[in-house]
Amino acid sequence: MPDRDNARLEALRGLHERIRARVRRTLRDGADPAALARETRGDTIYALDVDVEPLLVAFFTEEFAPRFPCTLIAEGVNDDRPLVLGPAAAPGRVRVIVDPIDGTRGLMYDKRPGWILTGIAPDRGDLTGLADIRVALQTEIPTSKQNRADQLWAVRGSGWGASRTDLDTGATAPLALRPSRADHLEHGFAQIARFFPGGKDVLAALEEALFAEVVGPVVAGKARVFEDQYISNAGQLYELIAGHDRFTADLRPRLDAMLRRRGEAPGITSHAYDLATWIIAAEAGVELTDDHGGPLDGPLDTTSPVGFIAYANRALRRRIEPVLLRLIDERLG
């Protein structure tokens, strides 16, 4: 199986390189990448997203499925039901979940890199979940002024790796990344995601309460914890893998449930495709749970909400988790 996993991984690299090249051309020469294309049940699709959809469908139909029969799950391509490619009863059949651009909003304004995400799991039909993913590939799409891009991958049980490519020359070199080993949050980046309007006050108050207990009261004239609201779950996990951040939580599914109970409209949450490559972070040593503190999982579809909590290491988890889970239960229910 490892050889077959590696063969699938190598095939996906070609797709990721094509998507990255297409997006960079669009940012440089295309029409408005931030134009609204359409709304789906799970998210908003922008022109930048639509531009890469034909590449995705052609690759899996013509190149991947003939070698590796699969069921494809990708927002905007097949929102209603997975796309079955190749013989339905083929042995070794897999489910592939793809986010062609995670972080579209930052990338379409050329503000911050986005990421191409692909996760592969044995096909267990509708029972297949995030916890089943065993192969993952995550490729950076840099802004137009950048000429280097990172790529990370993992095969469950066989470790993980990373490389950096010079997009001008095509030269690729191994990249050494390591999550923070700090056992405290002082003078580091840590945050609860609150990207969009709707309940931001609740999440901010929860974050304030968490840091007050874990770090201590605010000291006049000092900033002891910093935050980075990177509108990309893959980007958030990269920041943890790279040692830039120490803690991140996306609690929007819990928040939305609370807002519904108050009669308020829920906002947008993350979905399985946003976390398609979570096993890379796990293989790198990042401690990941769902937003209840249990094992990270969720249906491999394009609509079910998924939350997560991520700690750069086990010592940070021991320090933060008891306080955080208590505050979540008290404030979000």
C-alpha positions in Angstrom: 0.0 0.0 0.0 2.8 2.6 0.7 4.0 2.3 -2.9 0.5 2.9 -4.2 0.1 5.8 -1.8 3.3 7.4 -3.0 2.3 6.9 -6.6 -1.0 8.7 -6.0 0.9 11.5 -4.2 3.3 11.9 -7.2 0.3 12.1 -9.6 -1.3 14.8 -7.5 1.9 17.0 -7.7 1.3 17.5 -11.4 -2.2 18.7 -10.8 -1.1 21.1 -8.0 1.6 22.6 -10.2 -0.9 23.2 -13.0 -3.4 24.9 -10.6 -0.7 27.1 -9.1 0.5 28.2 -12.6 -3.0 28.9 -13.7 -3.8 31.0 -10.7 -0.6 33.0 -11.0 -1.4 33.8 -14.6 -4.9 34.9 -13.6 -3.6 37.2 -10.9 -1.2 38.7 -13.4 -3.2 38.8 -16.6 -6.8 37.8 -16.0 -10.1 39.5 -15.4 -11.1 40.6 -11.9 -10.3 37.5 -9.7 -12.6 38.8 -6.9 -15.7 38.9 -9.1 -18.6 36.9 -7.6 -19.2 33.8 -9.7 -22.0 32.0 -7.7 -23.2 30.9 -4.3 -23.2 27.3 -3.1 -24.8 25.8 0.0 -21.4 25.8 1.7 -19.6 29.0 0.5 -19.2 31.7 -2.0 -17.4 30.9 -5.3 -15.3 33.7 -6.8 -13.9 34.1 -10.4 -10.5 32.9 -9.2 -12.1 29.6 -8.0 -14.0 29.0 -11.2 -10.9 29.5 -13.3 -9.3 26.3 -12.0 -12.4 24.0 -12.0 -11.8 22.7 -15.6 -8.3 21.6 -14.7 -9.5 19.7 -11.7 -12.2 17.8 -13.6 -10.0 17.0 -16.6 -7.2 15.7 -14.4 -9.3 13.3 -12.3 -11.3 12.1 -15.3 -8.5 11.6 -17.8 -5.4 11.0 -15.7 -6.0 10.0 -12.1 -9.1 7.8 -12.2 -7.9 5.4 -15.0 -5.0 4.5 -12.8 -6.6 5.0 -9.4 -10.4 4.6 -9.4 -11.8 7.2 -7.1 -14.8 9.2 -5.8 -14.1 12.9 -6.1 -15.4 15.5 -3.6 -14.8 19.1 -4.5 -16.8 22.3 -3.8 -18.2 23.8 -7.0 -17.6 20.7 -9.0 -20.1 18.3 -7.4 -21.7 19.9 -4.4 -24.8 17.6 -4.4 -23.2 14.2 -4.5 -19.6 12.8 -5.0 -18.4 12.2 -8.5 -17.7 8.5 -9.1 -14.9 7.9 -11.5 -13.6 4.6 -12.7 -15.2 1.2 -12.0 -17.4 1.4 -8.9 -16.3 -2.0 -7.6 -12.6 -1.6 -8.3 -10.3 -2.9 -5.5 -8.4 -0.2 -3.7 -10.9 2.4 -4.6 -10.3 5.8 -2.8 -12.2 8.9 -1.9 -10.4 12.1 -2.9 -11.4 15.5 -1.3 -10.0 18.6 -2.9 -9.9 22.3 -2.2 -8.4 23.9 -5.3 -7.8 27.2 -3.5 -8.0 27.4 0.2 -7.6 31.1 1.1 -9.3 32.5 -2.0 -10.2 35.8 -0.3 -6.7 36.8 0.6 -5.2 35.5 -2.7 -7.8 37.1 -5.0 -6.7 40.5 -3.7 -3.1 39.5 -3.9 -2.7 40.0 -0.2 -1.6 36.6 1.1 -0.8 33.1 -0.3 -3.5 30.5 -0.8 -3.1 26.7 -0.7 -4.1 23.8 -2.9 -5.3 20.9 -0.8 -5.9 17.2 -1.5 -6.6 14.4 0.9 -7.1 10.7 0.0 -8.9 8.1 2.1 -10.0 4.5 1.5 -13.5 4.6 0.1 -16.0 3.6 2.8 -18.9 5.2 1.0 -20.8 7.9 3.0 -19.1 6.7 6.2 -15.7 8.0 5.0 -14.5 10.8 7.2 -11.6 13.2 7.8 -10.2 10.6 10.2 -9.8 8.1 7.3 -7.5 10.4 5.3 -4.1 8.6 4.8 -2.4 10.7 2.0 -2.3 14.5 1.8 -0.7 17.1 -0.3 -0.7 20.8 0.4 0.8 23.3 -2.1 1.3 27.0 -1.6 0.0 29.5 -4.2 2.0 32.6 -3.6 1.0 36.2 -4.3 2.2 37.7 -7.6 5.3 39.4 -6.1 6.6 36.1 -4.6 8.8 33.7 -6.5 9.0 30.9 -3.9 6.3 28.4 -2.9 6.2 25.6 -0.3 4.8 22.2 -0.6 4.0 19.8 2.2 2.9 16.1 2.1 2.2 13.2 4.4 1.4 9.5 4.2 -0.1 8.3 7.4 2.3 6.2 9.4 5.2 7.0 7.0 5.9 10.6 8.1 5.8 13.9 6.3 8.0 16.2 4.3 8.2 19.7 2.9 10.0 21.4 0.0 10.4 24.9 -1.3 10.4 25.7 -5.1 11.9 28.7 -6.8 9.2 29.5 -9.4 11.6 31.4 -11.6 14.1 28.5 -12.0 12.0 25.5 -11.1 14.7 24.5 -8.5 13.2 22.6 -5.5 15.0 21.9 -2.3 14.0 20.2 1.0 12.5 22.4 3.6 13.1 22.0 7.3 10.0 23.0 9.3 9.3 22.4 13.0 6.4 23.3 15.3 7.2 25.5 18.2 8.5 23.8 21.3 7.4 26.6 23.6 5.3 25.5 26.6 3.7 28.9 27.0 1.9 31.6 24.9 3.9 34.6 26.0 5.5 36.5 23.1 4.0 34.2 20.5 1.1 34.1 18.1 -2.2 32.4 19.3 -5.8 33.1 18.2 -9.4 32.0 18.0 -10.6 32.4 14.4 -13.2 35.1 13.9 -12.8 36.0 10.2 -16.3 37.3 9.4 -19.1 39.3 11.0 -21.6 37.5 13.2 -20.7 36.5 16.8 -17.2 38.0 16.6 -17.9 39.7 20.0 -18.6 36.3 21.5 -15.4 34.7 20.2 -13.3 37.7 21.1 -14.6 37.7 24.7 -13.9 33.9 24.9 -10.4 34.5 23.7 -9.9 37.3 26.2 -11.0 35.1 29.0 -8.8 32.2 27.8 -5.6 34.4 27.7 -6.5 36.0 31.1 -6.4 32.5 32.7 -3.6 31.0 30.7 -1.3 34.0 30.4 -2.5 36.4 33.1 -3.9 39.9 33.1 -2.9 42.5 30.6 0.1 44.5 31.6 -0.1 48.2 30.9 1.9 49.1 27.8 2.8 45.5 27.0 1.6 43.0 24.4 2.3 39.4 25.6 0.3 37.5 23.0 -0.2 38.3 19.3 -2.8 37.2 16.8 -3.0 36.4 13.1 -6.3 36.0 11.4 -5.2 34.0 8.4 -8.4 33.4 6.4 -7.3 29.9 5.4 -7.4 26.8 7.6 -4.5 25.3 5.6 -2.6 28.5 6.2 -3.3 28.3 9.9 -2.0 24.8 10.1 1.1 25.7 8.0 1.8 28.5 10.5 1.7 25.9 13.3 3.9 23.4 11.4 6.4 26.1 10.6 6.8 27.2 14.2 5.2 30.6 13.6 2.1 30.1 15.7 1.5 28.2 19.0 -2.3 27.8 19.1 -5.3 28.2 16.8 -8.9 27.3 17.2 -11.8 27.5 14.8 -15.0 27.2 16.9 -17.5 28.5 14.3 -19.7 25.4 14.3 -20.1 25.7 18.1 -20.7 29.5 17.7 -23.3 28.9 15.0 -25.2 26.5 17.2 -25.3 29.1 19.9 -26.5 31.8 17.4 -29.3 29.6 16.2 -30.5 29.2 19.8 -30.5 33.0 20.1 -32.5 33.3 16.9 -29.7 34.8 15.0 -28.4 33.9 11.5 -25.4 31.6 11.5 -22.4 32.6 9.5 -20.0 30.5 7.3 -18.0 27.7 8.8 -15.1 25.6 7.6 -15.8 22.2 5.9 -13.9 19.0 5.3 -12.2 20.3 2.2 -10.7 23.1 4.2 -9.0 20.5 6.5 -8.2 17.9 3.8 -4.5 17.9 4.7 -4.8 17.9 8.4 -2.7 14.7 8.7 0.4 16.7 7.6 0.1 18.8 10.8 -0.6 15.7 12.9 2.4 13.8 11.4 4.6 16.9 12.1 3.6 16.8 15.8 0.8 19.4 16.0 -1.9 18.3 18.5 -5.3 18.5 16.8 -8.8 17.9 18.1 -12.3 18.7 17.1 -14.1 21.7 18.7 -15.2 19.5 21.6 -11.7 18.2 22.4 -12.3 14.8 20.7 -10.6 13.2 17.7 -10.8 15.3 14.6 -13.3 13.9 12.2 -16.3 14.8 10.0 -18.0 13.7 6.9 -16.1 14.0 3.6 -18.6 16.3 1.9 -18.8 19.9 0.9 -21.5 21.1 3.4 -21.0 19.7 6.9 -19.5 22.2 9.3 -16.1 21.3 10.9 -14.4 22.9 13.8 -10.9 22.2 15.2 -8.5 23.1 17.9 -4.7 22.9 17.2 -1.8 23.2 19.6 1.8 23.4 18.5 2.8 20.7 20.9 1.6 18.5 23.8 2.9 20.8 26.5 0.8 23.7 25.1 -2.2 21.4 24.9 -1.9 20.4 28.5 -1.7 24.0 29.5 -4.5 25.4 27.3 -7.0 22.6 26.7 -8.7 22.3 30.2 -9.4 26.1 30.4 -10.4 26.3 26.8 -12.9 23.5 26.8 -14.5 24.8 30.0 -14.9 28.2 28.6 -16.3 26.9 25.3 -19.0 24.9 27.3 -19.8 27.9 29.5 -20.0 30.4 26.7 -21.0 28.5 23.5 -22.9 25.5 25.1 
